[in-house]
């Protein structure tokens, strides 16, 4: 109704002005009897109202369609009254729909090709890195350690790029199955042994109950824990010699905590910790932060249906908490 009134507002105003002019002409021409003039104005308004009433009722569905938001793109093909204006709108929406579909398909193909290229490129780069690592083992110290340290950084960067590329199709990349938390933590720690030694920060695993098992994707959970543990070690180096990884149950939920005793997160940075490419004060100080790791962690956690929380105090450290719901905690079922 509002759209109809807006469309015909000018017509109504013009008609009222026209009736006023006609009545004024009668009056100025010497016709002092007001009744004929009012009667003519009344008839004009009556016919105007009848016209508007008929026009609105005959196109009620058309106006309803224009004011009702689309719930799906296919709703563009809805049909209303077969009037010239509605048919023209239907034709326009069909052409627009085809154009959007073509553009979306083009973008999807481009994205698919981009992801395919990135995956192939990352895997190709891992081969020369492995060769460099093997070559470094034949060198004397400290050259051997320095080269392997840099290759580890490159491997971590390549893995981040790989997971970033997979993020677009993350739902198709999932393989949900039971995962023993202590087992996955030990695998991550084993993968990062040299990283711990190099930074002189060592993990301590505290398990409240043996065999706590959750339903998750093992590959993505490995990546999530790797990011959390690497960050804990990186921001503890020079501040503390240990981090604590805790696994326990709370109110039927399984909880995995990664606690460090490092620099902590400034209050001004806390609300943007999971924002893409945000490095914050610590990232600028340590110079190795890309601002991508925690963003990928948050995206993966959300898609897996888990919850991630954190607490932090400047100069005291940070705790990242990964929470698995009661339905995901297979130990409590």
HELIX and SHEET records of a PDB file:
HELIX    1   1 UNK A    2  UNK A   28  1                                  27    
HELIX    2   2 UNK A   34  UNK A   58  1                                  25    
HELIX    3   3 UNK A   60  UNK A   67  1                                   8    
HELIX    4   4 UNK A   73  UNK A   77  5                                   5    
HELIX    5   5 UNK A   84  UNK A  136  1                                  53    
HELIX    6   6 UNK A  143  UNK A  166  1                                  24    
HELIX    7   7 UNK A  167  UNK A  169  5                                   3    
HELIX    8   8 UNK A  170  UNK A  173  1                                   4    
HELIX    9   9 UNK A  181  UNK A  191  1                                  11    
HELIX   10  10 UNK A  193  UNK A  199  1                                   7    
HELIX   11  11 UNK A  218  UNK A  234  1                                  17    
HELIX   12  12 UNK A  267  UNK A  270  1                                   4    
HELIX   13  13 UNK A  280  UNK A  286  1                                   7    
HELIX   14  14 UNK A  293  UNK A  304  1                                  12    
HELIX   15  15 UNK A  330  UNK A  332  5                                   3    
SHEET    1   A 2 UNK A 176  UNK A 180  0                                        
SHEET    2   A 2 UNK A 213  UNK A 217 -1                                        
SHEET    1   B 5 UNK A 202  UNK A 207  0                                        
SHEET    2   B 5 UNK A 242  UNK A 250  1                                        
SHEET    3   B 5 UNK A 253  UNK A 260 -1                                        
SHEET    4   B 5 UNK A 317  UNK A 324 -1                                        
SHEET    5   B 5 UNK A 307  UNK A 313 -1                                        
END                                                                             
